[in-house]
Amino acid sequence: MSRKNMRNLFLGAAILAQSCSVFAQEYNQTYRPQVHFSPQKNWTNDPNGLVYFRGEYHLFFQYNPFGDQWGHMSWGHAVSPDLLHWNELPVAIPEADGVMIFTGSVVVDHANSSGLCAPRKECLVAVYTGDGNTPEGHRETQNVAYSLDSGRTWTKFKGNPVLDLKMADFRDPSVFWDDSARYWVMSVAKPKERKVQFYSSLDLKQWTLLSDFGPAGNTDGDWECPDLLRIPAAEGKDSIWALKVGTNPGALQGGSGEQYFLGNFDGKKFVASTEAGAHGWTNYGKDDYCAISFNGIPKGENPVLLGWMNNWQYASKLPTSPWRGQMSLPRRLSFFKDEGGIALKQEPVTAPLRGKAGGLGSPLVAPFEMEVKFENPPASLFGVRIHSDESHWTEIGFDTEKKEFYIDRTKSGAEIAKDFPVRTKAPLIAGRRYDMRIVVDRSSVEAYAQGGTIAMTNLIFPSPDAARVEVFPKNAKSSGRCWRLKSIWPAK
């Protein structure tokens, strides 16, 4: 190798090392999540356009390019090879001409049904809500954009909007290809009416109303972010349809949250099942909202759900900088039936990040994951406490007297708003085991209990000291193991 080439090699290595060091510092603040996606800076809320395409998982997200408060809604963009390690890219679809880019979805148009792809090629098509003012007043309409370069750049369809009901509140289209019906299906919310409407299209540009669903279940708040998807059985070849609907405010734990309905979709109409367990909450915590599923998941893999880890009650007050907002862990979905009824099961994707397994006794530095199982509990109240110091801890447990699984964060650390200190709870189902799988990051706890049939996500803002995990009561018969989790960001 010539001296000049060696000099260039060393220079390149030095630049790369410096770049990685700067990159690591940008993702190493006190409350910066280490296993959850967050943008390098500025505000984020709902995930948008989740899609798998040509070896990449795409995460688009509501984003303010100009600050850490809600506003100027545009689509941010990140890609990942494994649902965990995200590389943030430039803004995908920016606010323009007074129209903000609200929540929507992205599909792979394999057959170029839209006519927007290059001849005989597939491309990505986004269907999103445009929010803005018109001479007739405030309007929300459904619009289309397309990308010919794997989501890096986007062109808005000249015939937008493609669906306009002349309404101020009509948003969050979720689109998928229905193999049985042989057309595209859109689920979209009429928030104030507590309804989800279903539309069909052959070309993603002209839409025909199929049916309405709702009001049903929880109707205390506006309905948003619907998502209709087919979920496979945990064992066997059965499947069931699920309709997930966000509601804000008035959710189970206060503020924003999400309910689901299990049932049947015949290509035109969704009918909710009346079976026990067919209606519940995708998350029983305070901090998981507008979760949507990935389109284009490789054949044979279970659907994946990803949400915004926050609550509209205090989203603007989080003590984080230079970013505000993060996503939940991706979790794979299935269902099963037992004596307690039908159950939606969620399993977080964490295995690629796990280090060597160990016990629960040693001090742990977030991020880490643990599994704990209880046999013949000696008391009506049992679980684990995650101490950050002697005065602050988060308690995760079972209360068999009240028949609840809960997370108590009232002593977890910083209290950022009056609605923040809370004990969130979910109903226990008799006959299901007392187990919990917990993922702890620098500013969150995600817990999955009773075989993954309960999901509970809560933000916490503890001191950055090593955590101490304590099983209670001391005579509880339990077994457990713990893993340190590798950061998804590049090392220093």
C-alpha positions in Angstrom: 0.0 0.0 0.0 1.4 3.4 -0.9 2.1 6.0 1.7 -0.6 8.2 0.3 -3.2 5.5 0.5 -2.2 4.6 4.0 -2.5 8.3 5.0 -6.0 8.4 3.4 -6.9 5.2 5.3 -5.8 6.6 8.6 -7.6 9.9 7.9 -10.8 8.0 7.0 -10.6 5.9 10.2 -10.1 9.0 12.3 -13.1 10.8 10.7 -15.2 7.7 11.3 -14.1 7.4 14.9 -14.8 11.0 15.5 -18.2 10.7 13.8 -19.2 7.6 15.9 -18.1 9.4 19.1 -20.2 12.5 18.3 -23.1 10.2 17.3 -22.9 8.3 20.6 -22.8 11.6 22.6 -26.0 12.7 20.8 -27.8 9.6 22.2 -26.3 9.5 25.7 -28.3 12.0 27.7 -29.6 11.1 31.2 -33.1 10.0 30.1 -32.2 9.1 26.5 -33.7 5.6 25.8 -31.1 3.0 24.9 -33.4 0.3 23.5 -36.3 2.4 22.2 -36.2 4.7 19.2 -36.1 8.5 19.8 -35.2 11.1 17.2 -31.8 12.8 17.7 -33.6 16.1 18.5 -37.0 17.8 18.5 -40.6 16.6 19.0 -42.1 13.3 18.0 -45.5 11.6 18.5 -47.4 9.0 16.5 -45.6 6.3 14.5 -46.6 6.5 10.8 -46.2 4.4 7.7 -44.7 1.4 9.3 -43.6 -0.9 6.5 -41.0 -3.6 5.6 -39.5 -3.2 2.1 -36.4 -4.7 0.5 -34.7 -5.7 3.7 -35.5 -2.6 5.7 -38.1 -1.8 8.3 -39.3 1.8 7.9 -40.5 3.9 10.8 -42.0 7.2 9.8 -43.2 9.4 12.7 -45.0 12.6 13.5 -42.2 15.1 13.8 -41.6 18.8 14.3 -38.4 19.7 12.4 -38.2 23.1 14.2 -38.6 22.4 17.9 -39.4 20.2 20.8 -43.1 21.1 21.1 -46.0 19.9 18.9 -46.3 21.8 15.6 -45.3 21.9 11.9 -46.2 18.2 11.7 -44.2 16.4 9.1 -43.1 12.8 8.7 -39.7 12.0 10.2 -38.0 8.8 9.0 -35.8 6.0 10.3 -34.8 2.6 8.9 -33.7 -0.6 10.6 -32.6 -4.1 9.6 -34.0 -5.7 12.7 -36.7 -3.5 14.3 -34.2 -2.4 17.0 -31.2 -0.6 15.5 -32.6 2.5 13.8 -30.8 4.9 11.5 -32.5 8.3 11.4 -32.8 9.8 7.9 -33.9 13.3 6.7 -37.5 14.4 6.9 -39.5 12.3 4.5 -42.7 14.4 3.9 -42.6 17.9 5.2 -45.4 20.3 6.1 -46.0 22.5 3.0 -48.4 25.3 2.0 -50.0 25.4 5.4 -50.9 21.7 5.3 -49.5 19.6 8.1 -48.8 15.9 7.4 -50.8 13.9 10.0 -50.8 10.2 10.7 -51.1 7.6 7.9 -49.7 4.4 6.5 -47.4 3.2 3.8 -48.0 0.2 1.5 -45.9 -1.7 -1.0 -47.6 -1.4 -4.4 -46.2 -4.6 -5.9 -48.3 -4.6 -9.0 -48.3 -0.8 -9.6 -52.0 -0.6 -9.1 -51.7 3.1 -8.4 -49.9 3.8 -11.7 -47.5 5.9 -9.6 -44.5 3.4 -9.7 -42.0 3.1 -12.6 -43.2 0.8 -15.3 -43.2 -2.9 -14.2 -41.7 -2.0 -10.9 -43.0 -1.9 -7.3 -42.8 1.2 -5.1 -43.9 2.6 -1.8 -47.2 4.6 -1.5 -48.2 6.7 1.5 -51.8 7.4 2.4 -51.9 10.2 5.0 -54.1 12.9 6.5 -53.5 16.5 5.4 -54.5 19.0 8.0 -55.0 22.7 7.2 -57.3 25.6 6.8 -59.3 26.3 3.7 -61.7 29.2 2.8 -64.5 27.0 4.1 -62.7 26.4 7.4 -60.4 23.8 9.0 -60.3 20.5 7.0 -58.7 17.1 7.3 -58.4 15.1 4.1 -56.8 11.8 2.9 -53.9 12.2 0.5 -51.3 10.1 -1.4 -47.6 10.4 -1.9 -45.2 7.9 -3.5 -41.5 7.0 -3.4 -39.4 5.4 -6.2 -36.2 5.2 -4.1 -37.1 3.0 -1.1 -38.7 5.9 0.9 -35.8 8.4 0.7 -37.7 11.0 -1.3 -41.5 11.4 -1.8 -43.7 13.0 -4.4 -47.2 14.1 -3.6 -49.9 12.9 -6.0 -51.2 15.8 -8.1 -54.8 14.7 -7.7 -54.8 15.1 -3.9 -56.9 14.9 -1.9 -58.1 11.4 -2.7 -60.8 11.4 0.0 -62.5 14.5 1.3 -65.7 14.5 3.4 -65.4 18.3 4.0 -64.9 17.6 7.7 -62.6 19.2 10.3 -62.1 15.8 12.1 -61.5 12.9 9.7 -58.0 11.3 10.0 -55.4 8.6 10.4 -55.9 6.2 7.4 -54.5 2.7 7.8 -54.3 0.8 4.5 -53.6 -2.8 3.6 -54.1 -5.2 0.7 -56.9 -7.7 1.3 -55.9 -10.9 -0.5 -59.4 -12.4 -0.3 -61.3 -9.3 -1.6 -58.5 -8.4 -4.1 -58.6 -4.7 -3.2 -57.0 -2.1 -0.9 -58.8 -1.5 2.4 -58.6 1.7 4.4 -59.6 2.1 8.0 -60.0 5.8 8.9 -61.4 7.6 12.0 -64.3 10.0 12.4 -63.1 11.1 15.9 -66.1 13.1 17.2 -68.5 10.4 16.1 -66.5 7.6 17.7 -66.6 5.7 14.4 -64.2 3.9 12.2 -65.0 3.8 8.5 -63.8 1.2 6.0 -63.2 2.1 2.3 -62.0 0.0 -0.6 -59.9 0.9 -3.7 -58.3 -0.7 -6.7 -55.8 2.0 -7.3 -55.2 3.8 -3.9 -56.6 7.0 -5.5 -60.4 6.4 -5.8 -62.1 5.1 -2.6 -65.6 3.6 -2.0 -67.3 3.4 1.4 -67.8 -0.1 2.6 -69.2 0.2 6.2 -68.9 1.9 9.6 -68.0 0.5 13.0 -68.9 2.1 16.3 -69.6 3.7 18.6 -68.6 0.7 20.8 -66.5 0.0 23.8 -64.9 3.1 25.3 -66.4 6.2 23.9 -65.2 8.8 26.4 -62.8 10.5 24.0 -62.1 11.1 20.4 -61.4 8.0 18.3 -58.1 8.1 16.4 -55.4 5.9 14.8 -57.5 2.8 13.8 -55.7 -0.3 12.6 -57.4 -3.4 11.2 -55.2 -6.5 11.0 -55.3 -10.2 10.9 -53.6 -12.0 13.9 -52.5 -15.6 13.9 -53.1 -18.2 16.6 -50.1 -18.8 19.0 -50.5 -22.5 18.1 -52.2 -23.9 15.0 -53.3 -22.2 11.8 -56.3 -20.2 13.0 -56.5 -16.5 12.7 -58.7 -13.7 13.9 -59.2 -10.1 13.0 -58.4 -7.3 15.4 -59.5 -3.6 15.2 -57.3 -1.3 17.3 -58.6 2.2 18.1 -56.9 5.0 20.0 -59.0 7.2 22.3 -58.1 10.6 23.7 -58.9 11.7 26.4 -60.9 9.4 28.6 -58.8 6.3 28.3 -58.7 3.6 31.0 -55.8 5.2 33.0 -56.6 8.8 32.1 -55.6 10.8 29.0 -54.8 8.8 25.8 -54.9 5.1 25.4 -55.9 2.3 23.1 -58.6 -0.3 23.0 -59.0 -3.3 20.7 -61.9 -5.4 19.4 -61.4 -9.0 18.2 -63.8 -10.3 15.6 -64.4 -10.9 11.9 -63.9 -8.9 8.8 -65.5 -10.2 5.6 -63.9 -7.7 3.3 -66.6 -5.2 3.8 -67.7 -5.1 7.4 -66.0 -5.7 10.8 -68.2 -7.4 13.4 -66.8 -7.6 17.0 -67.0 -10.9 18.9 -69.0 -11.1 22.1 -66.7 -13.8 23.5 -65.0 -13.1 26.8 -61.7 -11.2 26.2 -62.6 -10.0 22.8 -62.6 -6.4 23.9 -59.7 -5.0 25.9 -56.8 -2.5 25.9 -53.7 -3.1 23.8 -51.8 -1.4 26.7 -52.9 -0.9 30.3 -50.3 1.7 31.1 -50.3 5.4 30.7 -47.8 5.6 27.9 -48.6 3.8 24.7 -50.7 5.5 22.1 -51.5 5.4 18.4 -49.7 2.1 17.9 -49.9 0.7 14.4 -48.7 -2.5 12.7 -46.1 -2.9 10.0 -47.2 -3.6 6.4 -45.2 -6.0 4.2 -44.0 -8.2 7.1 -42.1 -11.2 5.6 -44.3 -14.2 5.1 -44.5 -16.5 8.1 -43.7 -13.8 10.6 -46.3 -12.6 13.1 -47.6 -9.0 12.8 -45.6 -6.3 14.7 -47.2 -3.4 16.6 -45.3 -0.2 17.6 -46.6 2.8 19.6 -45.8 6.2 20.8 -44.6 6.0 24.4 -46.3 9.0 25.9 -49.6 10.5 27.0 -51.2 13.7 25.8 -51.8 14.7 29.5 -48.2 15.7 29.9 -46.4 15.0 26.6 -45.2 18.6 26.3 -43.6 18.6 29.8 -41.2 15.6 29.6 -37.8 16.6 31.1 -35.8 15.5 28.1 -33.6 17.5 25.7 -32.8 18.0 22.9 -35.6 15.5 22.0 -39.1 15.0 23.3 -40.9 11.7 22.7 -40.0 8.1 22.0 -41.5 4.9 20.6 -42.4 1.7 22.5 -40.7 -1.6 21.8 -41.9 -3.5 18.8 -44.0 -6.5 19.9 -45.2 -9.5 17.9 -48.9 -10.4 18.1 -50.8 -13.6 18.4 -53.8 -14.9 20.2 -55.0 -18.0 22.1 -58.1 -19.3 23.9 -58.4 -20.8 27.3 -60.9 -21.0 30.1 -60.7 -17.3 30.6 -61.7 -16.6 27.1 -59.8 -15.3 24.0 -56.6 -13.4 24.7 -54.4 -11.1 22.6 -50.7 -11.9 23.3 -47.8 -9.5 22.8 -44.2 -10.4 22.9 -41.6 -7.6 22.8 -38.7 -8.0 20.4 -35.6 -7.9 22.6 -33.6 -11.1 22.1 -30.9 -9.7 19.8 -30.0 -7.2 22.5 -29.6 -9.6 25.3 -26.2 -10.3 27.0 -25.4 -13.2 29.2 -28.3 -14.2 31.6 -27.8 -13.7 35.3 -29.7 -13.5 38.6 -31.7 -10.6 40.0 -29.5 -9.8 43.0 -26.8 -7.6 41.4 -27.1 -3.9 40.9 -28.3 -3.2 37.3 -27.8 -0.3 35.0 -30.6 0.4 32.5 -31.3 -0.9 30.0 -32.0 -4.4 31.2 -34.7 -7.1 31.0 -35.9 -9.6 33.5 -38.4 -12.5 33.7 -39.9 -13.5 37.1 -42.4 -16.3 37.8 -44.2 -16.8 41.1 -45.4 -20.1 42.4 -48.0 -20.4 45.2 -47.7 -16.8 46.3 -47.7 -16.5 50.1 -49.6 -13.1 50.2 -52.2 -11.3 48.2 -49.7 -8.7 47.1 -46.4 -9.7 45.5 -44.0 -8.7 42.8 -40.8 -6.7 42.3 -39.5 -3.3 43.2 -36.9 -1.6 41.1 -35.0 0.8 43.4 -33.0 3.7 42.0 -32.2 4.9 45.6 -33.6 4.4 49.1 -36.4 6.9 48.5 -37.4 6.0 45.0 -38.6 2.9 43.3 -41.1 1.5 40.8 -43.3 -1.4 42.0 -44.6 -4.0 39.6 -46.9 -6.6 41.0 -50.0 -8.7 41.4 -52.8 -8.0 43.8 -54.9 -11.1 44.0 -57.3 -9.6 46.4 -58.2 -6.8 43.9 -57.6 -9.2 41.0 -55.2 -6.8 39.4 -51.7 -6.6 37.8 -50.2 -3.1 38.4 -47.3 -0.8 38.1 -47.0 1.9 40.8 -44.7 4.8 39.7 -45.8 7.2 42.4 -42.3 7.0 44.0 -40.4 6.4 40.8 -38.6 9.8 40.6 -39.3 13.1 38.9 -43.0 14.0 38.9 -43.5 16.1 35.8 -47.2 16.9 36.1 -50.2 16.3 38.3 -51.4 13.4 36.2 -48.0 11.7 36.2 -47.8 9.9 39.6 -50.1 6.9 39.2 -50.8 3.3 39.9 -51.9 1.7 36.6 -53.8 -1.6 36.7 -55.1 -4.4 34.5 -57.6 -7.2 35.4 -56.1 -10.6 36.2 -57.6 -13.6 34.5 -58.1 -16.7 36.8 -56.1 -19.7 35.7 -53.4 -17.8 33.9 -49.9 -17.9 35.5 -48.3 -15.2 37.7 -45.4 -14.3 35.5 -43.9 -11.0 34.3 -41.4 -10.0 31.7 -40.1 -6.5 32.3 -37.9 -4.2 30.1 -36.4 -1.3 31.9 -34.8 1.6 30.0 -33.4 4.9 31.2 -36.9 6.5 31.3 -39.4 3.7 31.0 -40.8 0.4 32.2 -42.6 -2.0 29.9 -44.2 -5.0 31.5 -45.9 -8.1 30.0 -47.8 -10.4 32.4 -49.9 -13.5 32.4 -48.2 -15.0 29.3 -48.1 -11.7 27.5 -51.8 -11.1 27.6 -51.3 -8.0 29.7 -49.1 -5.2 28.3 -48.3 -2.2 30.5 -46.0 0.7 29.5 -45.1 3.6 31.8 -42.6 6.4 31.6 -40.4 6.9 34.7 -37.7 9.5 35.4 -35.5 8.0 38.1 -32.0 9.0 39.2 -29.3 7.5 36.8 -27.8 5.3 39.5 -27.7 1.6 39.2 -31.0 -0.1 40.0 -31.6 -2.7 42.7 -34.3 -5.3 42.1 -36.1 -6.7 45.1 -38.7 -9.4 45.1 -41.5 -9.0 47.7 -42.5 -10.3 50.1 -39.2 -11.8 51.0 -40.7 -15.3 51.5 -42.2 -15.3 48.0 -41.4 -18.5 46.1 -40.1 -17.1 42.8 -37.7 -17.8 40.0 -36.1 -15.2 37.8 -33.3 -14.2 35.5 -32.0 -11.0 34.1 -30.2 -9.7 31.0 -28.2 -6.6 30.4 -29.4 -5.2 27.1 -27.0 -3.7 24.5 -27.7 -0.2 23.5 -29.2 0.2 20.0 -27.0 3.3 19.5 -23.3 3.1 18.3 -20.7 2.7 21.1 -18.5 5.6 22.1 
